[in-house]
C-alpha cells in the first residue's frame, strides 16, 4: 500500500484510540451543493468515482488523474441495485475502507445504517474526505 497524502487535512482531534471524527458531518452535505445534487440524482456516478479514487490512493499513493471515469461496471451494478432499493449495500464496504484509511471512528453497523438511511449524504461525506487527502498533494486540485 502506498503512503498517500495528509489523511487528517483539517487536523481533527485524534483520540487515545488513534481515531478521529469525520472531517465533515453527515448533514454538512449541503455546503457542497453541486456534489450533494450529484449524489442525490446520480448516486451511481458518485459511488463509482469515490471507489476509483480511493482505490488509486490506496494502491498508488497519489490522486487519480482526472478524478476517474463516471461510468464503469461499478456504476452499472450500483444503478441496477438502486432500482429495487439495494444500492446502499455496496456503499457499506467503501465507507468502511474510507474509515479505515483515515482512522475515522465508527463500525459496520453505523456504516450500514448511514448508507441505508441517508445514501446521498453518506456519498457526499465520503467524497469530501477523499478530496481532502487529494488536495493535500502539492499542486493538485480536483473539483467534483
DSSP file (Angstrom, degrees, kcal/mol; ACC not computed):
  #  RESIDUE AA STRUCTURE BP1 BP2  ACC     N-H-->O    O-->H-N    N-H-->O    O-->H-N    TCO  KAPPA ALPHA  PHI   PSI    X-CA   Y-CA   Z-CA
    1    1 A X              0   0    0      0, 0.0    58,-0.2     0, 0.0     2,-0.1   0.000 360.0 360.0 360.0 135.0    0.0    0.0    0.0
    2    2 A X        -     0   0    0     56,-1.5    59,-0.3    55,-0.2    58,-0.1  -0.402 360.0-120.6 -79.7 156.1    1.3    3.4   -0.9
    3    3 A X        -     0   0    0     57,-0.2    58,-0.1     1,-0.1     2,-0.1   0.955  44.1-177.3 -65.0 -55.0    1.8    6.2    1.6
    4    4 A X        -     0   0    0     57,-0.3    -1,-0.1    56,-0.2     3,-0.1  -0.452  28.6 -55.2  89.4-164.5   -0.5    8.9    0.1
    5    5 A X  S    S-     0   0    0      1,-0.2     2,-0.4    -2,-0.1   129,-0.1  -0.068  82.1 -38.5-100.9-159.7   -1.2   12.4    1.3
    6    6 A X    >   -     0   0    0    127,-0.4     3,-0.5   126,-0.2    -1,-0.2  -0.533  47.3-167.4 -69.4 118.6   -2.4   14.0    4.5
    7    7 A X  T 3  S+     0   0    0     -2,-0.4    -1,-0.2     1,-0.3   126,-0.1   0.395  86.6  40.1 -92.3   3.2   -5.0   11.7    6.0
    8    8 A X  T >   +     0   0    0    124,-0.1     3,-2.3   125,-0.1    -1,-0.3  -0.407  69.6 161.5-142.7  60.9   -6.2   14.3    8.5
    9    9 A X  T <  S+     0   0    0     -3,-0.5    -2,-0.1     1,-0.3    -1,-0.1   0.753  76.3  48.1 -60.2 -29.6   -6.0   17.5    6.4
   10   10 A X  T 3  S-     0   0    0     -3,-0.1    -1,-0.3     2,-0.0    -3,-0.0   0.336 109.5-123.3 -93.5   7.7   -8.3   19.5    8.8
   11   11 A X    <   -     0   0    0     -3,-2.3    -2,-0.1     1,-0.1     3,-0.1   0.888  37.9-170.7  52.5  47.6   -6.3   18.4   11.8
   12   12 A X        -     0   0    0      1,-0.1     2,-0.1     9,-0.1    -1,-0.1  -0.358  35.0 -91.0 -63.4 147.0   -9.2   16.8   13.6
   13   13 A X        -     0   0    0      1,-0.1     2,-0.5    -2,-0.0     8,-0.5  -0.410  39.5-144.8 -64.2 131.9   -8.5   15.8   17.2
   14   14 A X        -     0   0    0     -2,-0.1     6,-0.2     6,-0.1    -1,-0.1  -0.874  14.1-137.4-102.2 128.8   -7.3   12.2   17.4
   15   15 A X    >   -     0   0    0      4,-3.2     3,-2.2    -2,-0.5    -1,-0.0  -0.131  32.4 -93.3 -76.7 176.2   -8.4   10.3   20.5
   16   16 A X  T 3  S+     0   0    0      1,-0.3    -1,-0.1     2,-0.1    -2,-0.0   0.730 126.0  62.3 -63.1 -21.7   -6.3    7.9   22.6
   17   17 A X  T 3  S-     0   0    0      2,-0.2    -1,-0.3     1,-0.0     3,-0.1   0.448 118.2-112.8 -82.3   0.2   -7.6    5.1   20.4
   18   18 A X  S <  S+     0   0    0     -3,-2.2     2,-0.3     1,-0.3    -2,-0.1   0.564  80.3 118.1  81.1   8.3   -6.0    6.7   17.4
   19   19 A X        -     0   0    0     85,-0.0    -4,-3.2     0, 0.0    -1,-0.3  -0.704  40.9-172.1-109.4 160.0   -9.3    7.5   15.8
   20   20 A X  B     -a  104   0A   0     83,-2.1    85,-3.3    -2,-0.3    -6,-0.1  -0.846  28.3 -94.0-138.3 173.9  -11.0   10.8   14.9
   21   21 A X        -     0   0    0     -8,-0.5    -9,-0.1    -2,-0.3     4,-0.0  -0.412  55.3 -79.5 -83.7 167.0  -14.3   12.1   13.7
   22   22 A X        -     0   0    0      1,-0.1    -1,-0.2    -2,-0.1     3,-0.1  -0.339  37.6-123.9 -60.4 148.6  -15.2   12.6   10.0
   23   23 A X  S    S+     0   0    0      1,-0.1     2,-0.4   102,-0.1    -1,-0.1   0.825  98.9  30.8 -66.6 -31.4  -13.8   15.9    8.7
   24   24 A X  S    S-     0   0    0    101,-0.1    -1,-0.1     2,-0.0   105,-0.1  -0.985  92.7-112.8-128.3 139.9  -17.3   17.0    7.6
   25   25 A X    >   -     0   0    0     -2,-0.4     3,-1.5     1,-0.1     4,-0.1  -0.224  30.3-109.1 -67.1 160.7  -20.6   16.0    9.4
   26   26 A X  G >  S+     0   0    0      1,-0.3     3,-0.6     2,-0.1    99,-0.2   0.860 120.0  42.9 -58.9 -38.4  -23.1   13.7    7.6
   27   27 A X  G >  S+     0   0    0      1,-0.2     3,-0.6     2,-0.1    -1,-0.3   0.250  88.3  88.7 -97.6  13.2  -25.5   16.6    7.1
   28   28 A X  G X   +     0   0    0     -3,-1.5     3,-2.1     1,-0.2     4,-0.3   0.348  57.6 104.9 -81.6   5.1  -22.9   19.1    6.1
   29   29 A X  G X   +     0   0    0     -3,-0.6     3,-1.5     1,-0.3     7,-0.4   0.772  65.1  67.2 -60.0 -25.7  -23.5   17.8    2.6
   30   30 A X  G X  S+     0   0    0     -3,-0.6     3,-0.5     1,-0.3    -1,-0.3   0.702  87.1  67.1 -71.1 -16.9  -25.5   21.0    1.7
   31   31 A X  G <  S+     0   0    0     -3,-2.1    -1,-0.3     1,-0.3     2,-0.2   0.578 101.8  49.5 -78.2  -7.5  -22.2   23.0    2.0
   32   32 A X  G <> S+     0   0    0     -3,-1.5     4,-2.8    -4,-0.3    -1,-0.3  -0.608  78.3 169.1-121.1  67.0  -21.1   21.1   -1.1
   33   33 A X  H <>  +     0   0    0     -3,-0.5     4,-2.4     1,-0.2     5,-0.2   0.845  69.0  49.2 -56.0 -45.9  -24.3   21.7   -3.1
   34   34 A X  H  > S+     0   0    0      1,-0.2     4,-2.2     2,-0.2    -1,-0.2   0.933 115.4  44.1 -61.0 -46.6  -23.1   20.6   -6.5
   35   35 A X  H  > S+     0   0    0      1,-0.2     4,-2.7     2,-0.2    -2,-0.2   0.897 111.2  54.9 -64.3 -40.8  -21.8   17.3   -5.1
   36   36 A X  H  X S+     0   0    0     -4,-2.8     4,-1.8    -7,-0.4    -1,-0.2   0.895 108.2  49.2 -60.2 -40.5  -24.8   16.8   -3.0
   37   37 A X  H  X S+     0   0    0     -4,-2.4     4,-2.9    -5,-0.2     5,-0.4   0.921 110.5  49.8 -65.7 -43.7  -27.0   17.1   -6.1
   38   38 A X  H  X S+     0   0    0     -4,-2.2     4,-3.0     1,-0.2     8,-0.3   0.926 111.4  49.8 -58.2 -44.0  -24.9   14.6   -8.0
   39   39 A X  H  < S+     0   0    0     -4,-2.7     4,-0.3     1,-0.2    -1,-0.2   0.824 115.2  43.7 -66.5 -30.9  -25.2   12.2   -5.0
   40   40 A X  H  < S+     0   0    0     -4,-1.8     3,-0.3    -5,-0.2    -2,-0.2   0.887 126.7  27.8 -79.4 -40.5  -29.0   12.6   -4.9
   41   41 A X  H  < S+     0   0    0     -4,-2.9    -2,-0.2     1,-0.2    -3,-0.2   0.747 137.1  21.5 -98.3 -26.1  -29.7   12.4   -8.6
   42   42 A X    >X  +     0   0    0     -4,-3.0     4,-1.4    -5,-0.4     3,-1.2  -0.414  66.4 157.1-137.3  59.4  -26.9   10.2   -9.9
   43   43 A X  H 3> S+     0   0    0     -3,-0.3     4,-3.0    -4,-0.3     5,-0.2   0.794  71.0  65.0 -60.1 -27.5  -25.5    8.3   -6.9
   44   44 A X  H 3> S+     0   0    0      1,-0.2     4,-2.1     2,-0.2    -1,-0.3   0.874 102.8  48.3 -62.9 -35.3  -24.1    5.6   -9.1
   45   45 A X  H <> S+     0   0    0     -3,-1.2     4,-2.5    -7,-0.2     5,-0.2   0.926 113.5  45.4 -69.8 -45.4  -21.7    8.2  -10.6
   46   46 A X  H  X S+     0   0    0     -4,-1.4     4,-2.6    -8,-0.3     5,-0.2   0.919 113.6  50.2 -65.2 -43.3  -20.6    9.5   -7.2
   47   47 A X  H  X S+     0   0    0     -4,-3.0     4,-2.5     2,-0.2    -1,-0.2   0.935 111.7  48.7 -58.2 -47.3  -20.2    6.0   -5.8
   48   48 A X  H  X S+     0   0    0     -4,-2.1     4,-2.6    -5,-0.2    -2,-0.2   0.924 113.4  45.3 -61.0 -47.2  -18.1    4.9   -8.9
   49   49 A X  H  X S+     0   0    0     -4,-2.5     4,-2.6     2,-0.2     5,-0.2   0.885 112.1  52.2 -67.6 -37.6  -15.8    7.9   -8.7
   50   50 A X  H  X S+     0   0    0     -4,-2.6     4,-2.6    -5,-0.2     5,-0.2   0.949 112.3  46.0 -59.2 -48.1  -15.4    7.5   -4.9
   51   51 A X  H  X S+     0   0    0     -4,-2.5     4,-2.4    -5,-0.2    -2,-0.2   0.919 114.5  46.7 -63.0 -45.9  -14.4    3.9   -5.3
   52   52 A X  H  X S+     0   0    0     -4,-2.6     4,-2.2     2,-0.2    -1,-0.2   0.925 114.4  47.0 -62.3 -45.6  -12.0    4.6   -8.1
   53   53 A X  H  X S+     0   0    0     -4,-2.6     4,-2.2    14,-0.2    -2,-0.2   0.899 112.9  48.5 -66.8 -41.0  -10.3    7.5   -6.4
   54   54 A X  H  X S+     0   0    0     -4,-2.6     4,-2.5    -5,-0.2    -1,-0.2   0.933 111.2  50.2 -64.2 -45.6  -10.0    5.6   -3.1
   55   55 A X  H  X S+     0   0    0     -4,-2.4     4,-2.4    -5,-0.2     5,-0.3   0.887 110.2  50.6 -60.6 -39.3   -8.5    2.5   -4.8
   56   56 A X  H  X>S+     0   0    0     -4,-2.2     4,-2.9     2,-0.2     5,-0.9   0.919 111.0  48.0 -66.0 -43.1   -6.0    4.7   -6.7
   57   57 A X  H  X5S+     0   0    0     -4,-2.2     4,-1.0     3,-0.2    -2,-0.2   0.902 113.9  48.3 -61.8 -40.7   -4.9    6.4   -3.4
   58   58 A X  H  <5S+     0   0    0     -4,-2.5   -56,-1.5    -5,-0.2    -2,-0.2   0.886 122.0  32.1 -68.4 -39.3   -4.6    3.0   -1.7
   59   59 A X  H  <5S+     0   0    0     -4,-2.4    -2,-0.2   -58,-0.2    -3,-0.2   0.833 135.1  21.4 -90.7 -33.7   -2.6    1.4   -4.5
   60   60 A X  H  <5S-     0   0    0     -4,-2.9    -3,-0.2    -5,-0.3   -56,-0.2   0.634  87.9-131.9-111.6 -18.4   -0.5    4.3   -5.9
   61   61 A X  S  <<S+     0   0    0     -4,-1.0     2,-0.3    -5,-0.9   -57,-0.3   0.664  76.1  91.5  75.0  14.8   -0.5    6.8   -3.1
   62   62 A X  S    S-     0   0    0     -6,-0.6    -1,-0.3   -58,-0.1    -2,-0.2  -0.938  85.6 -87.7-136.4 159.3   -1.4    9.6   -5.5
   63   63 A X        -     0   0    0     -2,-0.3     2,-0.5    71,-0.2    -9,-0.1  -0.332  49.3-102.8 -64.0 149.4   -4.7   11.2   -6.7
   64   64 A X    >   -     0   0    0    -11,-0.1     3,-2.3     1,-0.1    -1,-0.1  -0.627  41.5-113.1 -73.3 119.9   -6.4    9.6   -9.7
   65   65 A X  G >  S+     0   0    0     -2,-0.5     3,-0.9     1,-0.3    -1,-0.1  -0.303  99.2   7.8 -56.8 131.9   -5.7   11.8  -12.7
   66   66 A X  G 3  S-     0   0    0      1,-0.2    -1,-0.3    -3,-0.0    -2,-0.0   0.435 116.9 -89.5  76.7  -1.9   -8.9   13.4  -14.0
   67   67 A X  G <  S-     0   0    0     -3,-2.3    -1,-0.2   -15,-0.0   -14,-0.2   0.523  75.3 -79.4  78.0   4.8  -10.8   12.1  -11.0
   68   68 A X    <   -     0   0    0     -3,-0.9     2,-0.2   -16,-0.1   -19,-0.1  -0.150  60.9 -54.1  95.6 169.9  -11.8    8.8  -12.6
   69   69 A X        -     0   0    0    -21,-0.1   -17,-0.1     1,-0.1     3,-0.1  -0.581  35.1-142.2 -84.8 147.6  -14.4    7.7  -15.0
   70   70 A X  S    S+     0   0    0     -2,-0.2     2,-0.5     1,-0.2   -22,-0.2   0.849  85.6  39.1 -76.5 -35.1  -18.1    8.4  -14.5
   71   71 A X        +     0   0    0    -23,-0.1     2,-0.3     4,-0.1    -1,-0.2  -0.965  66.7 125.9-126.8 128.4  -19.3    5.1  -15.8
   72   72 A X  S  > S-     0   0    0     -2,-0.5     4,-2.0    -3,-0.1     3,-0.3  -0.840  75.5 -67.3-153.6-167.4  -17.9    1.6  -15.3
   73   73 A X  H  > S+     0   0    0     -2,-0.3     4,-2.7     1,-0.2     5,-0.2   0.853 130.5  57.4 -62.1 -33.7  -19.1   -1.8  -14.1
   74   74 A X  H  > S+     0   0    0      1,-0.2     4,-2.6     2,-0.2    -1,-0.2   0.901 106.6  49.4 -61.7 -39.8  -19.4   -0.4  -10.6
   75   75 A X  H  > S+     0   0    0     -3,-0.3     4,-2.7     2,-0.2    -2,-0.2   0.908 111.6  48.6 -65.0 -42.6  -21.8    2.3  -11.8
   76   76 A X  H  X S+     0   0    0     -4,-2.0     4,-2.4     2,-0.2    -2,-0.2   0.926 113.5  46.0 -64.3 -45.1  -23.9   -0.3  -13.7
   77   77 A X  H  X S+     0   0    0     -4,-2.7     4,-2.3     2,-0.2     5,-0.2   0.935 114.2  48.3 -63.4 -46.3  -24.1   -2.6  -10.7
   78   78 A X  H  X S+     0   0    0     -4,-2.6     4,-1.8    -5,-0.2    -2,-0.2   0.927 112.0  50.0 -59.6 -45.5  -25.0    0.3   -8.4
   79   79 A X  H  X S+     0   0    0     -4,-2.7     4,-1.2     1,-0.2    -1,-0.2   0.897 110.5  49.2 -60.7 -42.1  -27.6    1.5  -10.9
   80   80 A X  H  X S+     0   0    0     -4,-2.4     4,-0.7     1,-0.2    -1,-0.2   0.875 114.5  45.2 -65.8 -36.9  -29.2   -1.9  -11.2
   81   81 A X  H  X>S+     0   0    0     -4,-2.3     5,-3.2     1,-0.2     6,-0.8   0.722 104.4  64.4 -78.5 -21.0  -29.3   -2.3   -7.4
   82   82 A X  H ><5S+     0   0    0     -4,-1.8     3,-0.6     4,-0.3    -1,-0.2   0.868  92.0  63.8 -68.3 -36.5  -30.6    1.3   -6.9
   83   83 A X  H 3<5S+     0   0    0     -4,-1.2    -1,-0.2     1,-0.3    -2,-0.2   0.924 110.7  34.8 -58.0 -49.7  -33.9    0.5   -8.8
   84   84 A X  H 3<5S-     0   0    0     -4,-0.7    -1,-0.3     1,-0.0    -2,-0.2   0.516 121.9-105.1 -84.7  -0.6  -35.1   -2.1   -6.2
   85   85 A X  T <<5S+     0   0    0     -3,-0.6    -3,-0.2    -4,-0.5     3,-0.1   0.731  90.6 109.6  92.5  23.0  -33.5    0.0   -3.3
   86   86 A X    > < +     0   0    0     -5,-3.2     3,-1.6     1,-0.1     4,-0.4   0.343  38.9 101.6-112.9   6.7  -30.5   -2.2   -2.5
   87   87 A X  T >>  +     0   0    0     -6,-0.8     3,-1.4     1,-0.3     4,-0.8   0.809  69.1  72.7 -62.9 -29.4  -27.6    0.0   -3.8
   88   88 A X  H 3> S+     0   0    0      1,-0.3     4,-0.9     2,-0.2     3,-0.4   0.770  83.9  70.0 -56.8 -25.7  -26.8    1.2   -0.3
   89   89 A X  H X> S+     0   0    0     -3,-1.6     3,-0.7     1,-0.2     4,-0.6   0.881  94.9  53.6 -61.3 -38.0  -25.4   -2.3    0.4
   90   90 A X  H <> S+     0   0    0     -3,-1.4     4,-1.0    -4,-0.4     3,-0.3   0.828 101.7  60.2 -65.2 -31.2  -22.4   -1.6   -1.9
   91   91 A X  H 3X S+     0   0    0     -4,-0.8     4,-2.9    -3,-0.4     5,-0.3   0.768  88.2  73.2 -68.6 -25.9  -21.6    1.6    0.0
   92   92 A X  H <X S+     0   0    0     -4,-0.9     4,-2.3    -3,-0.7    -1,-0.2   0.928  99.3  43.5 -57.8 -49.0  -21.0   -0.2    3.3
   93   93 A X  H  X S+     0   0    0     -4,-0.6     4,-2.3    -3,-0.3    -1,-0.2   0.903 115.4  47.8 -64.7 -42.5  -17.7   -1.7    2.2
   94   94 A X  H  X S+     0   0    0     -4,-1.0     4,-2.3     2,-0.2    -1,-0.2   0.909 111.6  50.5 -66.1 -41.4  -16.4    1.5    0.6
   95   95 A X  H  X S+     0   0    0     -4,-2.9     4,-2.6     1,-0.2    -2,-0.2   0.909 110.5  49.9 -62.5 -41.7  -17.4    3.5    3.7
   96   96 A X  H  X S+     0   0    0     -4,-2.3     4,-2.5    -5,-0.3    -1,-0.2   0.899 109.7  51.4 -63.3 -40.6  -15.6    1.0    5.9
   97   97 A X  H  X S+     0   0    0     -4,-2.3     4,-2.5     2,-0.2    -2,-0.2   0.896 110.6  48.6 -62.9 -40.2  -12.5    1.3    3.7
   98   98 A X  H  X S+     0   0    0     -4,-2.3     4,-2.2     2,-0.2    -2,-0.2   0.929 111.0  49.7 -65.9 -45.5  -12.6    5.1    3.9
   99   99 A X  H  X>S+     0   0    0     -4,-2.6     5,-2.5     1,-0.2     4,-0.5   0.922 113.0  48.2 -58.3 -43.3  -13.0    5.0    7.7
  100  100 A X  H ><5S+     0   0    0     -4,-2.5     3,-0.8     3,-0.2    -2,-0.2   0.920 110.7  49.6 -63.8 -45.1  -10.0    2.6    7.9
  101  101 A X  H 3<5S+     0   0    0     -4,-2.5    -1,-0.2     1,-0.2    -2,-0.2   0.885 120.7  34.9 -62.3 -39.6   -7.8    4.7    5.6
  102  102 A X  H 3<5S-     0   0    0     -4,-2.2    -1,-0.2    -5,-0.2    -2,-0.2   0.287 107.3-119.2-102.1   9.7   -8.4    7.9    7.6
  103  103 A X  T <<5 +     0   0    0     -3,-0.8   -83,-2.1    -4,-0.5     2,-0.4   0.927  52.2 169.5  52.8  51.4   -8.7    6.3   11.1
  104  104 A X  B   < -a   20   0A   0     -5,-2.5   -83,-0.2   -85,-0.2    -1,-0.2  -0.771  36.6-109.8 -97.4 137.6  -12.2    7.5   11.5
  105  105 A X        +     0   0    0    -85,-3.3     2,-0.2    -2,-0.4   -83,-0.1  -0.246  68.6  84.1 -60.6 150.1  -14.4    6.3   14.4
  106  106 A X        -     0   0    0    -85,-0.0     2,-0.3    -7,-0.0     3,-0.0  -0.810  53.3-125.8 144.6 178.9  -17.3    4.0   13.6
  107  107 A X     >  -     0   0    0     -2,-0.2     4,-2.4     1,-0.1     5,-0.2  -0.901  38.4 -88.7-150.1 176.7  -18.3    0.5   13.0
  108  108 A X  H  > S+     0   0    0     -2,-0.3     4,-2.6     1,-0.2     5,-0.2   0.866 122.6  54.2 -61.9 -38.8  -20.0   -1.7   10.4
  109  109 A X  H  > S+     0   0    0      2,-0.2     4,-2.7     1,-0.2    -1,-0.2   0.930 110.2  47.0 -62.5 -44.6  -23.5   -1.2   12.0
  110  110 A X  H  > S+     0   0    0      2,-0.2     4,-2.7     1,-0.2     5,-0.2   0.899 111.9  50.6 -62.8 -41.0  -23.0    2.6   11.7
  111  111 A X  H  X S+     0   0    0     -4,-2.4     4,-2.4     2,-0.2    -2,-0.2   0.912 111.8  48.9 -61.5 -42.4  -21.8    2.2    8.1
  112  112 A X  H  X S+     0   0    0     -4,-2.6     4,-2.1     2,-0.2    -2,-0.2   0.944 114.4  43.2 -63.2 -50.6  -24.9    0.1    7.3
  113  113 A X  H  X S+     0   0    0     -4,-2.7     4,-3.0     2,-0.2     5,-0.4   0.896 114.8  49.7 -65.5 -41.0  -27.4    2.5    8.9
  114  114 A X  H  X S+     0   0    0     -4,-2.7     4,-2.0    -5,-0.2     8,-0.3   0.931 113.6  45.5 -64.1 -45.4  -25.7    5.6    7.4
  115  115 A X  H  < S+     0   0    0     -4,-2.4     4,-0.2    -5,-0.2    -1,-0.2   0.857 118.4  43.5 -66.1 -35.6  -25.6    4.1    3.9
  116  116 A X  H  < S+     0   0    0     -4,-2.1     3,-0.4    -5,-0.2    -2,-0.2   0.936 120.3  37.1 -75.8 -48.5  -29.2    2.9    4.1
  117  117 A X  H  < S+     0   0    0     -4,-3.0    -2,-0.2     1,-0.2    -3,-0.2   0.804 134.8  15.1 -78.3 -29.9  -30.9    5.9    5.7
  118  118 A X     X  +     0   0    0     -4,-2.0     4,-2.5    -5,-0.4    -1,-0.2  -0.429  66.5 161.3-146.5  63.8  -29.0    8.7    4.0
  119  119 A X  H  > S+     0   0    0     -3,-0.4     4,-2.6     1,-0.2     5,-0.2   0.851  77.0  49.6 -63.6 -36.9  -27.1    7.4    1.0
  120  120 A X  H  > S+     0   0    0      2,-0.2     4,-2.0     1,-0.2    -1,-0.2   0.908 113.7  45.7 -70.1 -38.9  -26.6   10.8   -0.8
  121  121 A X  H  > S+     0   0    0      2,-0.2     4,-2.5     1,-0.2    -2,-0.2   0.888 113.4  51.4 -66.6 -38.6  -25.3   12.4    2.4
  122  122 A X  H  X S+     0   0    0     -4,-2.5     4,-2.4    -8,-0.3    -2,-0.2   0.932 110.0  47.8 -62.8 -47.7  -23.1    9.4    3.0
  123  123 A X  H  X S+     0   0    0     -4,-2.6     4,-2.5     1,-0.2    -1,-0.2   0.893 113.0  49.3 -60.9 -40.4  -21.7    9.5   -0.5
  124  124 A X  H  X S+     0   0    0     -4,-2.0     4,-2.4     2,-0.2    -2,-0.2   0.928 110.8  49.0 -65.4 -45.9  -21.0   13.3   -0.2
  125  125 A X  H  X S+     0   0    0     -4,-2.5     4,-1.6     1,-0.2    -2,-0.2   0.907 112.8  48.3 -60.1 -43.1  -19.3   12.9    3.2
  126  126 A X  H  X S+     0   0    0     -4,-2.4     4,-2.1     2,-0.2    -1,-0.2   0.924 110.9  50.1 -64.5 -45.5  -17.1   10.1    1.8
  127  127 A X  H  X S+     0   0    0     -4,-2.5     4,-2.7     1,-0.2    -2,-0.2   0.909 108.9  52.2 -60.0 -42.8  -16.2   12.1   -1.3
  128  128 A X  H  X S+     0   0    0     -4,-2.4     4,-1.7     1,-0.2    -1,-0.2   0.855 107.7  51.9 -64.9 -34.6  -15.2   15.1    0.7
  129  129 A X  H  X S+     0   0    0     -4,-1.6     4,-1.3     2,-0.2    -1,-0.2   0.926 111.7  46.4 -66.1 -44.6  -12.9   13.0    2.9
  130  130 A X  H  X S+     0   0    0     -4,-2.1     4,-2.4     1,-0.2    -2,-0.2   0.916 110.2  54.1 -62.7 -43.7  -11.1   11.6   -0.2
  131  131 A X  H  X S+     0   0    0     -4,-2.7     4,-3.0     1,-0.2    -1,-0.2   0.845 101.2  59.4 -62.4 -34.5  -10.8   15.1   -1.7
  132  132 A X  H  X S+     0   0    0     -4,-1.7     4,-0.6     2,-0.2    -1,-0.2   0.926 109.3  43.2 -60.8 -43.4   -9.1   16.4    1.4
  133  133 A X  H >< S+     0   0    0     -4,-1.3     3,-1.1    -3,-0.2     4,-0.4   0.941 114.5  50.3 -66.6 -45.4   -6.3   13.9    1.0
  134  134 A X  H >< S+     0   0    0     -4,-2.4     3,-1.5     1,-0.3    -2,-0.2   0.911 109.1  51.6 -58.6 -42.8   -6.1   14.5   -2.7
  135  135 A X  H 3< S+     0   0    0     -4,-3.0    -1,-0.3     1,-0.3     5,-0.2   0.623  94.8  72.0 -72.3 -12.2   -5.9   18.3   -2.2
  136  136 A X  T << S+     0   0    0     -3,-1.1     2,-0.4    -4,-0.6    -1,-0.3   0.623  76.7  96.3 -77.2 -11.9   -3.1   17.9    0.3
  137  137 A X  S X  S-     0   0    0     -3,-1.5     3,-2.1    -4,-0.4  -132,-0.0  -0.657  92.3-104.2 -77.7 131.0   -0.8   16.9   -2.6
  138  138 A X  T 3  S+     0   0    0     -2,-0.4     3,-0.1     1,-0.3    -1,-0.1  -0.296 101.5   7.4 -59.2 130.6    1.1   20.0   -3.8
  139  139 A X  T 3  S+     0   0    0      1,-0.2     2,-0.5    -4,-0.1    -1,-0.3   0.515 100.2 122.5  78.9   4.9   -0.2   21.5   -7.0
  140  140 A X    <   +     0   0    0     -3,-2.1     2,-0.3    -5,-0.2    -1,-0.2  -0.866  27.2 163.6-104.9 131.7   -3.2   19.2   -7.1
  141  141 A X        -     0   0    0     -2,-0.5     2,-0.5    -3,-0.1    -6,-0.0  -0.927   8.6-179.0-144.7 120.6   -6.8   20.5   -7.2
  142  142 A X        -     0   0    0     -2,-0.3     2,-0.4   -11,-0.2    -7,-0.1  -0.977   7.6-164.0-123.4 122.8   -9.7   18.3   -8.2
  143  143 A X              0   0    0     -2,-0.5    -2,-0.0     1,-0.1     0, 0.0  -0.893 360.0 360.0-106.2 141.5  -13.3   19.6   -8.3
  144  144 A X              0   0    0     -2,-0.4    -1,-0.1     0, 0.0    -2,-0.0   0.484 360.0 360.0  20.4 360.0  -16.1   17.1   -8.4
